[in-house]
Amino acid sequence: MTGESQRLILNFMLWCLLPLWVIAGVADYSLHRRTSIETTSGFTESKLHVLEAAEVGALLFLGLFLQSTTLVLWLMVVLALAHTLSALWDSAWTAPRRLISPLEQHVHSHLEYIPLIAVSLLVLMHWGQPWDFSFRWRDPAVPLPYLLAVLLPIFLVQGVLLGEETWRTWRRRADVD
C-alpha cells in the first residue's frame, strides 16, 4: 500500500470514524438517560458500559501510541472482538429490563462496527509486513495537536457522561440490581 493510501486511510479513521464514534456515544448516553437506566437495568448495565469503554480505550491506546506490529494488531483484533461480545452481553442483559428502542439499536450498531472497521483497516494497511511480536512506541508519533483534538473530547465528553451514568446508577443500585 502506498504512503498516500495509508495517509488517506489514517485520516479517514482519525477525522471521520473516531468523531462519529464519539457522537454515537453521546447519543447512546442520551437514550440511556431518557429511558431512566438508573431505575430499570441499573448499575449492572452501567458496569457493562464501563467494560466496553475500557476495551475501546485499550484499542485507542494501542492505535495512537504503539507501532502497528503483528502483536499489537492481534491484540487490537482480540479487543475489538471482545468489545463486540461485551456489547452483545450488554444488550442481552438490558433487553428484558428496559426498552431498547429502534433508534438506540441503530446507535449501538455504530458503536459496534466502528471499532471493527478501524481495526480491519489497520490490519489491511499492514498486511504482509514481517512478523514482529514487540511493543514499540509509534514512530513517528501521532502529532500532539491531533492527540489533544481526539483525546480531550473522548475524556471530557465520553468520560464525564460515562462517569455520570455510573454514579447515577450506583446510587440507585439497591433499588434495581
C-alpha positions as a printed NumPy array, in Angstrom:
array([[  0.   ,   0.   ,   0.   ],
       [  1.39 ,   3.397,  -0.933],
       [  2.205,   6.066,   1.634],
       [ -0.538,   8.269,   0.176],
       [ -3.135,   5.49 ,   0.539],
       [ -2.083,   4.863,   4.126],
       [ -2.329,   8.589,   4.9  ],
       [ -5.833,   8.755,   3.414],
       [ -6.986,   5.731,   5.41 ],
       [ -5.49 ,   7.105,   8.636],
       [ -7.131,  10.475,   8.076],
       [-10.449,   8.731,   7.428],
       [-10.121,   6.813,  10.695],
       [ -8.96 ,   9.8  ,  12.739],
       [-11.213,  12.514,  11.322],
       [-14.33 ,  10.528,  10.321],
       [-14.664,   7.229,  12.183],
       [-13.479,   8.44 ,  15.582],
       [-15.666,  11.576,  15.7  ],
       [-18.642,   9.501,  14.508],
       [-17.977,   7.065,  17.355],
       [-17.917,   9.931,  19.892],
       [-21.186,  11.334,  18.514],
       [-22.789,   7.882,  18.719],
       [-21.581,   7.566,  22.315],
       [-23.197,  10.87 ,  23.271],
       [-26.434,   9.81 ,  21.564],
       [-26.339,   6.472,  23.409],
       [-25.887,   8.232,  26.758],
       [-28.858,  10.485,  25.98 ],
       [-31.026,   7.486,  25.141],
       [-29.99 ,   5.705,  28.354],
       [-30.88 ,   8.789,  30.355],
       [-34.234,   9.109,  28.572],
       [-35.142,   5.524,  29.465],
       [-34.097,   6.008,  33.116],
       [-31.346,   3.401,  33.196],
       [-30.929,   4.005,  36.932],
       [-34.438,   2.667,  37.634],
       [-34.549,  -0.11 ,  35.029],
       [-31.398,  -2.039,  34.089],
       [-29.336,  -0.247,  36.722],
       [-25.736,  -0.425,  37.812],
       [-25.129,  -3.773,  36.084],
       [-25.753,  -2.24 ,  32.671],
       [-23.564,   0.7  ,  33.577],
       [-20.74 ,  -1.665,  34.59 ],
       [-21.01 ,  -3.293,  31.169],
       [-20.675,   0.176,  29.599],
       [-17.503,   0.729,  31.639],
       [-16.15 ,  -2.604,  30.381],
       [-16.922,  -1.654,  26.772],
       [-15.28 ,   1.759,  27.263],
       [-12.163,   0.089,  28.704],
       [-11.95 ,  -2.228,  25.698],
       [-12.212,   0.671,  23.261],
       [ -9.832,   2.753,  25.397],
       [ -7.224,   0.   ,  25.175],
       [ -7.778,  -0.129,  21.395],
       [ -7.239,   3.623,  21.158],
       [ -4.093,   3.467,  23.272],
       [ -2.606,   0.725,  21.098],
       [ -3.534,   2.501,  17.869],
       [ -2.475,   6.   ,  18.862],
       [  0.711,   5.302,  20.815],
       [  2.221,   1.995,  19.678],
       [  3.737,   0.846,  16.399],
       [  1.378,  -1.454,  14.488],
       [  3.424,  -4.616,  14.942],
       [  1.949,  -8.08 ,  14.5  ],
       [  1.473,  -8.395,  18.261],
       [ -0.263,  -5.016,  18.553],
       [ -2.546,  -5.786,  15.615],
       [ -3.504,  -9.167,  17.105],
       [ -4.255,  -7.515,  20.441],
       [ -6.411,  -4.963,  18.655],
       [ -8.352,  -7.712,  16.869],
       [ -8.927,  -9.501,  20.192],
       [-10.067,  -6.255,  21.868],
       [-12.415,  -5.398,  19.   ],
       [-13.972,  -8.866,  19.158],
       [-14.192,  -8.663,  22.964],
       [-15.957,  -5.3  ,  22.616],
       [-18.453,  -6.849,  20.211],
       [-19.14 ,  -9.711,  22.624],
       [-19.475,  -7.268,  25.535],
       [-21.983,  -5.25 ,  23.515],
       [-23.978,  -8.432,  22.903],
       [-23.832,  -9.232,  26.637],
       [-24.958,  -5.662,  27.381],
       [-27.984,  -5.948,  25.082],
       [-28.897,  -9.416,  26.38 ],
       [-28.804,  -8.129,  29.975],
       [-30.684,  -4.931,  29.22 ],
       [-33.439,  -6.051,  26.831],
       [-35.608,  -7.769,  29.479],
       [-35.203,  -4.795,  31.843],
       [-35.832,  -1.728,  29.725],
       [-36.907,  -0.803,  26.217],
       [-34.073,  -0.617,  23.704],
       [-35.76 ,   1.488,  21.034],
       [-35.058,   1.102,  17.311],
       [-33.121,   4.399,  17.476],
       [-30.96 ,   3.108,  20.325],
       [-30.384,  -0.154,  18.445],
       [-29.246,   1.873,  15.44 ],
       [-26.883,   3.938,  17.613],
       [-25.5  ,   0.707,  19.099],
       [-24.743,  -0.573,  15.608],
       [-22.423,   2.401,  15.057],
       [-20.726,   1.872,  18.408],
       [-20.128,  -1.758,  17.457],
       [-18.999,  -1.545,  13.828],
       [-16.676,   1.462,  14.086],
       [-14.007,  -0.303,  16.192],
       [-14.231,  -3.366,  13.911],
       [-13.811,  -1.253,  10.769],
       [-10.915,   0.75 ,  12.247],
       [ -9.039,  -2.39 ,  13.283],
       [ -9.757,  -4.049,   9.928],
       [ -8.353,  -1.025,   8.096],
       [ -5.206,  -1.072,  10.248],
       [ -4.696,  -4.782,   9.584],
       [ -5.1  ,  -4.215,   5.842],
       [ -2.682,  -1.278,   5.938],
       [ -0.013,  -3.511,   7.49 ],
       [ -0.844,  -6.717,   5.641],
       [  2.263,  -8.559,   4.516],
       [  4.635,  -6.826,   6.903],
       [  7.255,  -9.042,   8.583],
       [  6.03 , -10.76 ,  11.732],
       [  7.041,  -8.714,  14.752],
       [  5.95 ,  -9.564,  18.279],
       [  7.307,  -6.499,  20.025],
       [  5.894,  -3.385,  21.632],
       [  7.385,  -0.124,  20.378],
       [  6.242,   3.464,  20.632],
       [  4.784,   4.786,  17.391],
       [  7.445,   6.374,  15.186],
       [  6.65 ,   8.953,  14.069],
       [  4.334,   9.747,  16.953],
       [  0.8  ,  10.937,  16.294],
       [  1.076,  14.752,  16.372],
       [  0.188,  16.33 ,  19.722],
       [ -2.492,  18.66 ,  18.262],
       [ -4.352,  15.659,  16.898],
       [ -3.997,  13.723,  20.152],
       [ -5.46 ,  16.675,  22.023],
       [ -8.23 ,  17.118,  19.434],
       [ -9.188,  13.451,  19.809],
       [ -8.452,  12.572,  23.408],
       [ -9.876,  15.688,  25.053],
       [-13.397,  15.186,  23.65 ],
       [-13.229,  11.483,  24.432],
       [-12.184,  12.018,  28.037],
       [-14.158,  15.19 ,  28.627],
       [-17.342,  14.165,  26.851],
       [-17.444,  10.377,  26.916],
       [-15.606,  10.101,  30.233],
       [-17.793,  12.618,  32.024],
       [-21.01 ,  11.149,  30.619],
       [-19.977,   7.583,  31.479],
       [-18.913,   8.72 ,  34.941],
       [-22.241,  10.487,  35.494],
       [-24.213,   7.46 ,  34.341],
       [-22.147,   5.132,  36.53 ],
       [-22.587,   7.403,  39.56 ],
       [-26.32 ,   7.761,  38.943],
       [-26.856,   4.008,  38.614],
       [-24.542,   3.192,  41.531],
       [-26.566,   5.484,  43.826],
       [-29.772,   3.623,  42.889],
       [-28.276,   0.118,  42.73 ],
       [-30.211,  -1.246,  45.733],
       [-33.474,  -0.301,  44.016],
       [-32.762,  -2.215,  40.799],
       [-29.88 ,  -4.708,  40.883]])
